Amino acid sequence: MTGILILVGLMALLLTGMPVFAALGLTAAAVLFLFEGHTTGMADTVFSHLSKPVLITIPLFLLMAQIMVRARIVDDLFTMTHTLIGHVRGGLGVATVGACTIFSSISGSSVATALSVGASAIPQMQKYRYPRKAALGVVAAGGTLGILIPPAGPMILYSVASDASIGALFLAVIVPGLMLAAIFSAWCIVTAMIRRDDRPPFAGFGAMGRAVRRSIWAVMAPPVVMGGIYLGVFTASEAAAVGVAYALLVAVAVYRNFSWRDLWECSLGAMRTSMMVFLIIAAAAMFGHAITLIRLPMALAEAVTELGLGRLGFLLIVMAMVFVMGMFFESIAIILITTPILLPTLIALDIDLIWYGVLLMINLELAMITPPVGMNLFAIKGITDAPLNEVIRGALPYVLLMLAGLFLVLAFPGLATWLPYSAGFGR
């Protein structure tokens, strides 16, 4: 009963529009005062969480994305994918999914992916009479890959909250991420064949070559960063630094459109976003410390044990709970509220934390396109002025496709665990 009251109070604060860090911090302080009579130990808890080396990846990956966007390195991604496969029936949708997949591996942000790719893709699709509802849906859904394709911020936050290896997580989401991209692409092709959509003319091999050459520097960014982790050349933190160095080198030496002022603006933007994230991490650490002192996570683990729920039953309940929470709360809040509470139960049931992390990321993808608080829905509405209900209808088939992907990873854990463990990351 105590745990339910704490969660209800926290949800009530979040629903008022209070910032996530403030709601978590106030709830933690209230719990400690009511049950312990003091807040001793909170400062040490915050310091121990913010001093984790893996957190350096957050500002570095943000800076890498800022540099590549500001230097316009990623502008040619949709042009490349459109030139290569746009002439196939349904190819415009596939090109959009492909551009979202590559851009996600640079930006690490779902909304940024939807906005950036959508600004180029939606006008092109409408030019060739691609149904507007379908165009809005594929961009909204493709943007969600920003959460799943590394280096996504939510994965880093889950790593901090659960102590799971960030390198293993980065590798674990690659196969499910590409699987979802393939499912989205197959849907685009099948529905286009049913509708008998018009096809743009074949661009020609010369145009294909020029498009690939223009975008090769953006395309090479993910292999440079993730390849080093997979081969064991550097850690995830070092990979983030390599990514920044790569982005700077390309911006300055190849594109030659990046000034000292641009570097200052990119650094300032990355710092602001990082500070916001660090505030939330600090508050989540306080919340985790408070609920641990009152033994809430342990009580949950004992209750699950007594109910006799197996791994599958527990995960189904958790995934349903996260799906509902995703309709109302942002992904950062869901990760940092649920993980400290569920972690002891996950460990007690011997649930692989890497596998669970991938399931959680896919579920959080769903949150980006499910109303009433699906951020990608509002992002697409903002750049197109389309009615929100039309965007929602366009995204609805992708909700079902992503649920299918979630159940595939749930039924076949190897989709998530094979790559990191084959690369030498121990469980």
C-alpha positions in Angstrom: 0.0 0.0 0.0 2.9 2.4 0.8 4.4 1.8 -2.6 1.1 2.5 -4.3 0.7 5.8 -2.4 4.3 6.8 -3.3 3.8 6.1 -7.0 0.4 7.8 -7.1 1.9 10.9 -5.5 4.8 10.9 -8.0 2.4 10.5 -11.0 0.2 13.3 -9.6 3.2 15.7 -9.5 4.2 14.7 -13.0 0.7 15.2 -14.4 0.7 18.8 -13.0 3.4 19.6 -15.5 6.2 19.8 -12.9 9.7 19.0 -14.3 10.7 15.4 -13.9 13.7 16.2 -11.8 11.6 18.3 -9.4 8.9 15.7 -9.0 11.4 12.9 -8.4 13.4 15.0 -5.9 10.3 16.2 -3.9 9.0 12.6 -3.7 12.3 11.3 -2.5 12.6 14.0 0.1 9.0 13.5 1.3 9.6 9.7 1.6 12.8 10.2 3.6 11.2 12.7 6.0 8.1 10.6 6.6 9.9 7.3 7.1 13.4 8.2 8.3 13.0 11.7 9.7 16.0 13.0 7.8 17.6 13.2 4.3 21.1 12.1 5.3 22.9 10.3 2.6 21.2 11.9 -0.4 24.3 14.0 -1.3 26.5 11.0 -1.3 24.0 9.1 -3.4 23.9 11.9 -6.0 27.7 12.1 -6.1 28.1 8.4 -6.6 25.7 8.4 -9.5 27.0 11.5 -11.3 30.6 10.4 -11.0 30.1 7.3 -13.1 32.4 7.4 -16.2 29.7 6.2 -18.6 27.9 9.6 -18.2 30.7 11.3 -20.2 29.1 9.6 -23.3 26.0 11.9 -23.0 27.6 15.3 -23.7 30.0 13.8 -26.2 27.4 12.0 -28.3 25.2 15.1 -28.1 28.1 17.2 -29.3 28.8 14.8 -32.2 25.2 15.1 -33.3 25.2 18.9 -33.0 28.3 19.2 -35.1 27.1 16.9 -37.9 23.7 18.6 -38.1 25.2 22.2 -38.0 27.8 21.4 -40.6 25.0 20.0 -42.8 26.7 16.6 -43.0 23.5 14.8 -42.7 21.4 16.8 -45.2 22.0 14.5 -48.1 20.8 11.3 -46.3 17.3 11.3 -47.7 18.5 12.3 -51.1 20.8 9.3 -51.1 18.2 6.8 -50.0 15.6 8.3 -52.3 18.0 8.2 -55.3 19.0 4.6 -54.6 15.5 3.0 -54.0 12.9 5.7 -54.7 12.0 4.2 -58.1 10.8 1.0 -56.5 7.1 0.8 -55.7 6.9 1.9 -52.1 10.5 3.0 -52.4 9.8 6.5 -51.1 8.6 5.0 -47.8 11.6 2.7 -47.7 13.9 5.6 -48.4 12.4 7.5 -45.5 12.9 4.6 -43.2 16.5 4.2 -44.3 17.2 7.9 -43.8 15.7 7.7 -40.3 17.8 4.7 -39.5 21.0 6.3 -40.5 20.1 9.7 -38.9 19.1 8.0 -35.7 22.6 6.6 -35.3 23.9 10.1 -35.4 21.3 12.2 -33.5 20.3 9.7 -30.8 17.0 11.5 -30.6 13.6 10.4 -31.8 12.1 13.8 -32.2 15.2 15.3 -33.9 15.1 12.4 -36.4 11.4 12.8 -37.2 11.8 16.6 -37.6 15.0 16.5 -39.7 14.1 13.6 -42.0 10.4 14.7 -42.2 11.3 18.2 -43.4 12.9 16.6 -46.5 10.9 13.4 -47.0 7.3 14.6 -46.6 7.4 17.2 -49.4 9.2 14.7 -51.7 6.5 12.0 -51.0 3.7 14.4 -51.6 5.4 15.5 -54.9 5.0 12.0 -56.2 1.4 11.6 -54.8 2.4 9.4 -51.9 -0.8 9.3 -49.7 -0.3 12.0 -47.1 -1.6 9.9 -44.2 0.9 7.2 -45.1 3.7 9.7 -45.4 3.0 11.2 -42.0 2.9 7.8 -40.4 6.2 6.5 -41.8 8.1 9.6 -40.7 6.6 9.5 -37.3 7.4 5.8 -36.9 10.8 6.0 -38.5 11.7 8.7 -36.1 11.1 6.4 -33.2 14.3 4.5 -34.2 16.2 7.4 -32.6 15.5 5.7 -29.3 16.6 2.2 -30.5 19.5 2.8 -32.8 22.7 3.7 -30.8 23.9 6.0 -29.5 20.5 6.8 -28.0 20.3 8.8 -24.8 17.6 6.6 -23.1 19.9 3.6 -23.4 22.6 5.5 -21.6 20.2 6.4 -18.8 19.0 2.8 -18.5 22.7 1.7 -18.2 23.2 4.2 -15.4 20.1 3.2 -13.6 20.7 -0.6 -13.9 24.5 -0.8 -14.0 24.2 -2.7 -17.3 27.1 -2.4 -19.7 26.5 0.5 -22.1 28.7 -1.2 -24.7 26.6 -4.3 -24.6 23.4 -2.3 -24.8 24.7 -0.4 -27.8 25.3 -3.7 -29.6 22.2 -5.4 -28.3 19.8 -3.0 -30.0 21.4 -3.1 -33.4 19.6 -6.3 -34.6 16.2 -5.4 -33.2 16.6 -1.9 -34.6 17.4 -3.1 -38.1 14.6 -5.7 -37.7 12.1 -3.0 -37.0 13.4 -0.9 -39.9 13.0 -3.9 -42.2 9.4 -4.5 -40.9 8.5 -0.8 -41.6 10.1 -1.1 -45.1 8.2 -4.3 -45.9 4.9 -2.6 -44.8 5.7 0.4 -47.1 6.3 -1.9 -50.1 3.2 -4.1 -49.5 0.8 -1.2 -49.0 2.2 0.7 -52.0 1.7 -2.4 -54.2 -1.9 -2.7 -52.9 -2.5 1.0 -53.6 -0.5 0.9 -56.9 1.3 4.1 -56.0 3.1 6.1 -58.6 6.8 5.6 -58.8 9.5 8.4 -59.4 11.6 7.8 -62.5 14.9 5.9 -62.2 17.6 8.4 -61.3 20.4 6.6 -63.2 23.6 5.0 -62.0 25.5 8.3 -62.3 23.1 10.1 -60.0 23.3 7.2 -57.6 27.0 7.4 -57.4 27.0 11.1 -56.8 24.4 10.8 -54.1 26.4 8.1 -52.3 29.6 10.2 -52.6 27.8 13.3 -51.1 26.5 11.4 -48.1 29.3 8.9 -47.5 30.7 10.9 -44.5 27.4 10.7 -42.7 26.9 7.0 -43.6 30.4 6.2 -42.2 29.8 7.7 -38.8 27.9 4.7 -37.3 30.5 2.1 -38.4 33.4 4.2 -37.1 31.7 4.5 -33.6 30.0 1.1 -33.3 32.7 -0.8 -35.1 35.3 0.2 -32.6 33.1 -1.0 -29.7 32.3 -4.3 -31.5 36.0 -5.0 -32.3 37.1 -4.1 -28.8 39.2 -1.2 -30.0 37.7 1.3 -27.5 35.0 1.5 -24.8 31.7 3.3 -25.2 33.1 6.4 -23.6 36.1 6.4 -25.9 33.7 5.7 -28.8 31.9 9.0 -28.0 35.1 10.9 -28.0 36.1 9.3 -31.4 32.7 10.3 -32.7 33.2 13.9 -31.8 36.7 13.9 -33.3 35.3 12.3 -36.5 32.5 14.9 -36.8 34.9 17.8 -36.3 37.4 16.4 -38.8 34.7 16.0 -41.5 33.1 19.4 -40.7 36.4 21.3 -40.8 38.5 19.4 -43.4 35.8 18.0 -45.8 32.8 20.3 -45.7 34.8 23.3 -44.7 31.7 25.2 -43.4 32.4 25.0 -39.6 33.7 28.0 -37.7 34.8 28.6 -34.1 31.4 30.2 -33.5 29.7 27.1 -34.7 31.8 25.0 -32.3 30.8 27.3 -29.4 27.1 27.1 -30.3 27.3 23.3 -30.6 29.1 23.0 -27.3 26.6 25.3 -25.6 23.6 23.3 -27.0 25.2 19.9 -25.9 25.9 21.4 -22.4 22.4 22.6 -21.9 20.8 19.3 -22.8 23.4 17.4 -20.7 22.7 19.5 -17.6 19.0 18.8 -18.0 19.7 15.1 -18.2 22.1 15.2 -15.2 19.5 17.0 -13.1 17.1 14.2 -13.8 19.7 11.5 -13.0 20.5 13.2 -9.7 16.8 13.3 -8.7 16.3 9.7 -9.8 19.3 8.7 -7.7 17.6 10.3 -4.7 14.3 8.6 -5.5 16.0 5.2 -5.8 17.8 5.8 -2.5 14.6 6.7 -0.8 12.6 3.7 -2.0 15.5 1.3 -1.2 15.6 2.5 2.4 11.9 1.7 2.8 12.5 -1.7 1.0 9.9 -1.0 -1.7 11.9 -2.8 -4.5 12.5 -5.8 -2.2 8.9 -6.0 -1.2 7.9 -6.1 -4.9 10.4 -8.9 -5.5 9.0 -10.9 -2.6 5.4 -10.3 -3.8 6.2 -11.5 -7.3 7.9 -14.6 -5.9 4.9 -15.4 -3.7 2.5 -15.0 -6.7 4.6 -17.5 -8.6 4.9 -15.4 -11.7 7.6 -16.7 -14.0 9.9 -14.5 -16.1 7.5 -14.4 -19.0 4.4 -13.5 -16.9 6.3 -10.8 -15.0 7.7 -9.3 -18.3 4.3 -9.2 -19.9 2.9 -7.3 -16.9 5.8 -4.9 -16.9 5.6 -4.3 -20.6 1.8 -3.6 -20.3 2.5 -1.2 -17.5 5.2 0.7 -19.5 3.0 0.8 -22.5 0.3 2.6 -20.5 2.8 4.9 -18.8 4.2 5.8 -22.2 0.8 7.3 -23.2 1.3 10.0 -20.5 5.0 10.3 -19.5 8.2 10.9 -21.4 10.8 8.1 -21.8 13.3 9.5 -19.4 10.8 9.6 -16.6 9.6 6.1 -17.3 13.2 4.7 -17.2 14.3 6.4 -14.1 11.1 5.7 -12.1 10.6 2.1 -13.0 14.2 0.7 -13.1 15.1 1.2 -9.4 11.8 -0.4 -8.4 12.0 -3.3 -10.8 15.7 -4.1 -10.7 15.7 -6.4 -7.6 12.8 -8.4 -9.1 14.6 -8.7 -12.5 17.7 -10.0 -10.8 15.7 -12.4 -8.6 14.0 -13.9 -11.6 17.3 -14.1 -13.5 16.1 -11.9 -16.3 18.9 -10.7 -18.5 19.3 -6.9 -18.0 20.5 -6.4 -21.6 17.5 -8.3 -22.9 15.1 -6.4 -20.7 16.8 -3.1 -21.7 16.0 -3.8 -25.4 12.4 -4.7 -24.6 12.1 -1.4 -22.6 13.6 0.6 -25.5 11.1 -0.8 -28.0 8.3 -0.1 -25.6 9.5 3.5 -25.2 9.5 3.8 -29.0 5.8 3.0 -28.9 5.4 5.9 -26.4 6.6 8.3 -29.1 3.6 7.6 -31.4 0.8 6.8 -29.0 -1.5 9.6 -28.0 -2.1 11.6 -26.0 1.6 12.5 -25.3 3.3 11.0 -28.4 6.1 13.5 -29.0 6.7 12.4 -32.6 3.0 13.0 -33.4 3.2 16.6 -32.3 6.6 17.0 -34.1 5.1 15.9 -37.4 2.0 18.0 -36.9 4.3 21.0 -36.2 6.2 20.8 -39.5 3.2 19.9 -41.7 0.2 21.6 -40.1 -1.7 18.4 -40.7 -4.6 17.6 -38.3 -3.4 15.6 -35.3 -6.0 12.9 -35.9 -4.6 12.3 -39.4 -1.1 11.9 -38.0 -2.4 9.5 -35.4 -4.2 7.4 -38.1 -1.1 7.3 -40.2 1.0 6.1 -37.3 -1.5 3.5 -36.1 -0.3 0.6 -38.3 3.2 1.2 -37.1 2.1 0.8 -33.5 0.9 -2.7 -34.3 4.1 -3.4 -36.2 6.2 -2.3 -33.3 4.1 -4.5 -30.9 4.8 -7.4 -33.2 8.6 -6.5 -33.0 8.3 -6.3 -29.2 6.8 -9.8 -29.0 9.4 -11.2 -31.4 12.2 -10.0 -29.1 10.3 -11.2 -26.1 9.9 -14.7 -27.7 13.5 -14.8 -29.1 15.9 -13.2 -26.6 18.8 -14.1 -28.9 17.8 -11.2 -31.2 19.0 -8.9 -28.4 21.7 -10.9 -26.7 23.5 -12.7 -29.5 25.6 -9.7 -30.8 26.9 -8.3 -27.5 27.8 -11.7 -26.1 29.4 -12.8 -29.3 31.5 -9.7 -29.1 32.8 -10.7 -25.6 30.5 -8.8 -23.3 29.8 -11.2 -20.4 26.3 -11.4 -18.9 
